[in-house]
Amino acid sequence: MEDEQALADALARGLRREGMAVDVAYDGDEGSEKVGVTRYDVVVLDRDLPGRSGDDLCAEIVGGVTRVIMLTASGTLRDKVEGLALGADDYLPKPFDFPELVARVRALGRRATPAVPPVLRSADVVLDPAKRTVTRRDTTLELTRKEFGVLEVLMAAGGAVVSSEELLERVWDENADPFTTTVRVTVMTLRKKLGEPGIIDTVVGSGYRVPAGTPAAV
């Protein structure tokens, strides 16, 4: 049990370093509670969870917009077929290389509904989620992980308004203070780094939006 918790914590730290907002559940019951209140893009699910099984939790998750990658200590073809039959979108046997997990999580994230193009563009700003780069007029911008995350969520929204609450949920994690001004401050510093003309609009009483653009050529 302690080994599995240590692995979960290590994966969470690694994924956060990749700019992802990560919540951790150490058993199936806790996982069920979390997916019941939060819309996740991707769930990395250990099939051998204590308490409620990973198989049961997978069956609960599938059918919505959340994508599931299942981890298991067994990598036989039969186990892989069973996992995919439960509705998992991907299947990764342990042990695995962490960069492969990151690549698979990003690939599943792009399959969210609606589909997100692999490279995002608005006006002359281009964001590449895989390379973790943002350029404007061919100049690379140095953004913090949170600034990058906010811009990625706004650009992926396709011109729709994103509330501060959703940004806090998508870019930070469950430990973030819902009454904090961190989203407003992050948007302010992000605007300064993006420069003029501004691409982040404030919609009073609703949130923020970036005008929809077109996928950039890669």
BELCORWO-V96137 format. One record per residue. N is the residue number from 1. RES is the residue in one letter. PHI is phi in whole degrees, -180 to 180 (999 if undefined). Layout:
n->[N	N]
res->[RES	RES]
phi->[PHI	PHI]
This chain:
n->[1	2	3	4	5	6	7	8	9	10	11	12	13	14	15	16	17	18	19	20	21	22	23	24	25	26	27	28	29	30	31	32	33	34	35	36	37	38	39	40	41	42	43	44	45	46	47	48	49	50	51	52	53	54	55	56	57	58	59	60	61	62	63	64	65	66	67	68	69	70	71	72	73	74	75	76	77	78	79	80	81	82	83	84	85	86	87	88	89	90	91	92	93	94	95	96	97	98	99	100	101	102	103	104	105	106	107	108	109	110	111	112	113	114	115	116	117	118	119	120	121	122	123	124	125	126	127	128	129	130	131	132	133	134	135	136	137	138	139	140	141	142	143	144	145	146	147	148	149	150	151	152	153	154	155	156	157	158	159	160	161	162	163	164	165	166	167	168	169	170	171	172	173	174	175	176	177	178	179	180	181	182	183	184	185	186	187	188	189	190	191	192	193	194	195	196	197	198	199	200	201	202	203	204	205	206	207	208	209	210	211	212	213	214	215	216	217	218]
res->[M	E	D	E	Q	A	L	A	D	A	L	A	R	G	L	R	R	E	G	M	A	V	D	V	A	Y	D	G	D	E	G	S	E	K	V	G	V	T	R	Y	D	V	V	V	L	D	R	D	L	P	G	R	S	G	D	D	L	C	A	E	I	V	G	G	V	T	R	V	I	M	L	T	A	S	G	T	L	R	D	K	V	E	G	L	A	L	G	A	D	D	Y	L	P	K	P	F	D	F	P	E	L	V	A	R	V	R	A	L	G	R	R	A	T	P	A	V	P	P	V	L	R	S	A	D	V	V	L	D	P	A	K	R	T	V	T	R	R	D	T	T	L	E	L	T	R	K	E	F	G	V	L	E	V	L	M	A	A	G	G	A	V	V	S	S	E	E	L	L	E	R	V	W	D	E	N	A	D	P	F	T	T	T	V	R	V	T	V	M	T	L	R	K	K	L	G	E	P	G	I	I	D	T	V	V	G	S	G	Y	R	V	P	A	G	T	P	A	A	V]
phi->[999	-63	-63	-67	-65	-64	-65	-61	-65	-65	-63	-62	-61	-65	-68	-66	-64	-85	90	-98	-85	-131	-109	-123	-124	-93	-149	-65	-66	-66	-62	-63	-63	-69	-71	-76	-118	-127	-89	-93	-72	-139	-115	-93	-116	-81	-65	-101	-61	-72	73	-62	-70	-62	-62	-65	-67	-61	-62	-72	-79	-63	109	-105	-88	-72	-97	-122	-112	-99	-105	-154	-77	-108	-113	-71	-60	-62	-65	-64	-62	-63	-63	-68	-67	-73	114	-63	-86	-153	-146	-132	-76	-91	-79	-141	-84	-57	-58	-68	-61	-59	-62	-69	-63	-64	-63	-68	-61	-72	-93	-63	-106	-74	-62	-105	-63	-64	-129	-106	-138	-142	55	-103	-100	-123	-118	-111	-62	-70	-86	58	-126	-131	-125	-137	51	67	-106	-75	-100	-93	-112	-73	-60	-72	-62	-61	-62	-62	-64	-63	-63	-66	-71	-74	-75	66	93	-77	-77	-117	-75	-61	-64	-69	-61	-63	-72	-83	-103	-97	-133	-67	-86	-70	-73	-65	-102	-74	-97	-62	-66	-61	-66	-64	-63	-63	-68	-65	-60	-63	-71	-72	77	-105	-71	-67	-116	-100	-94	-95	-105	-55	81	-124	151	-133	-148	-117	-53	-63	-122	-121	-59	-80	-70	-126]
